[in-house]
Amino acid sequence: MRRLARACVLVAAATACASSHRPTPAPAPKPAAARDFEVEATAYNSLGDQADGTPKETAFGIRLQPGMRVIAVSDDLYRQGLREGVRVRIDGLPGEWQVADRMAPRWRKRIDIYMGDDEAAARAWGMRRVKLRRE
């Protein structure tokens, strides 16, 4: 009888241990980075009065030169996958553009399109709502 009781205790203990060591579930997969965005788009130049002390250098250390097709992105877009080097297409503008700069933290859902030294082009662009597609 004692053997039977001891066996029952061992089985109960083994069962309790087995149930407390369940495999940890796999973490949920990260959601895919968004590919399409609707954003406010402004334009900027690499001129001293439009930037901090280094108007020809981006937040990523990229040296700006007229003719480059680059944009700056707001922090929320950066967190959604629009990181340095990501290529995008902007409705209303030809070709591909590349993320090369970040905007001040106060902006949300916004990009700034680099227009070299052409202030007139930047002013003509103004501020528009555009669709942006991550390539």
Summary of the structure (lengths in Angstrom):
residues: 135
radius of gyration: 27.3
end to end distance: 74.0
largest distance: 98.0
contacts: 332
relative contact order: 0.25
helix: 25%
strand: 28%
